[in-house]
Amino acid sequence: MSSVDEGLTCIAELIYNQNAISELMWRFYQHIVSLYIDDTGVMDCELAQAAVPLINYMVKSPDQFKALVLPNGQTPLQMMFALISKIFEEGKALNDEFHSMVAVNLIMALLEHLGDGLSEHIHTINKFYLSELGTAKTSNYKNMIIQGIMMNISYDQNTTIQSL
């Protein structure tokens, strides 16, 4: 187990066991996402492990996830969409569908845990899915993307259908 993996596990446990997410813990969120987006190399092999604490932030504090403005001027939700975009981009560059599956899992977690207020993002999510579906090679990845689209339909049928 690497020190990055151990650190991510500690952050996931701290968030899970807190009643509320502190300002300091939100800084860790920004740090985790930025490490990947900024191509530092620290998160390259730990992307799936990093998804665990990121999802814990959604579960523990969905309203803050959508509205809290972090020190970088973005909300956690805005940073999440930037992360998802980067993961898909790198998955294509690496020709690695398993890498891209992390982004699909994060999108599904957004819809599952954040509740109302995501309809305005359905079009963006569908663009991700349709782009990935057009290049997907394995049936497992295609099925996962279709499952994501079905989740969009379940979340907001009219917006999803208009977007497709």
N, C-alpha and C positions, 0 to 999 in steps of 0.2 A: 504494500500500500504506500503510495507516494505521500509526501507532505501536503501537496495540493489536495489530494483526495481526502486526507485526514482533516484538513482545514474545512473543506466543503461539508464533510460529515458533521463536524462540530457546529458549523453555522446552521445546517439543517436541523440538528437537534435543539439548538438554542431557540430557533424560531418556533419550532413545533411545541416546545414546552413553555413558551412565554404566553401570558394573557394578551399582551399587546406588543407590537413591534416598536422598539425604541428608535430614536433618530440615529443612533450609532449603528443599529442593525440595518437601517435603510441605506446607510453609507456602504455597508458591505454589499448590498444588492448592486448599487451603482458600480462598485469596484469589480464584482464578478462579471457583470455584463461588459464593462469597459475592457477588461483584460482580453476578452474574446474579440470584441469588435475592433479593438486597436491593434490586433495581430501581434500581441506580445509573445505568443508561443506558449504561455503558461497554461492555457486552457485547452490546447490542441488535443491532448489525449484524455482530457477530463470532461469533455462536453456533456456526455450523458450523466455523469456524476453531478455536474453543475446544475442540471435541470431539476434535481431534487430540491435543493433549497429555494430555487427560483419559484417552483410550484408551491412550496410551503408559504412563501410570501403571499401568493394569490389566495391560498386557502385561509390563512390567518387574518388577512386584512384586505378584503376585496375592494372596499371603498377607497382606502388609502392608495391601493395599487392603481386605481383609475385616476385619482385626483391629486395626490401628494406631489408637490414640485420638489425635486431633489436639488442638491447644490449645483448640478450642471444645467439646471433650468428645464429639465425634462421630467415627465411623469414616469413612474415605473412601466406603465403601459406603452408609452412611446418608446422607451428603451427596449422593451420586449419586442416590439415590431421591428426595430432596427436589428436586434439580435437574430430574430427569425429570418429576416432577409439575408443577413450575412451567412447564416448556417446553410440556407438553400444555395446561395452563391458558391460557397466553398464545397458543398456536396457535389455540385455540378463540376466544379474544377477538379475535384479529386475523383470524380466518377464513382462516388460512394453513396449509395442509397441509404445505407445504415446511418451515415452521418446526417443526411437530410431527414430521416425519421425522427430525430430529436426535435426538429422544428415542428413537424406535424404533431408530435406529442405536446409541445408547448402550446400550439394553437388550440388543440382539444382541451387542454387544461384551462386556457383563458375562457373558453365558452362554458366549461363545466363549473368553474369556481367564481367567476366574476359577476354573474347574473346580468341584470339589465344594464344597458348602456353600451353594448358592443355592436348594435345594429349598424352604426355608421362605419364599422370596420369590416363588415361582411364582404364588401366588394374587394377590398385589399386581400382578404383571406382567400377569396375565390380566385383572384389573380394568381396568388401563390400556387394554389392547388392546380389550376388549369395549366400553368406553366410546367409544373412538376409532372402532371399526368401526361403531357405531351412528350416528355423525354424518359419517363419511367420505363425500366426494362423488365423488372421482375414482377410477377403476379402479386407477391406479398406487398410490395410497395404500392402498386396500383390499387390494391384492395384497401390499403390504409388511407390513401388519398380519397378514394370514393367514400370510405367511412367518414372522413373529415367533412366532405361535402354534404353527406347525409346529416351530420351533426349540425351543420349550418342551416339546413332546411328545418330541422327540429327546433333550432334556436329562433329563427326568423324566416319563415317560409316565403313570404312575399318579397322581402329584400333579397334573399338568396336567389330566387327564381329570376327576378329582374336583373340581378347581377350576372347571372349565367347567360 
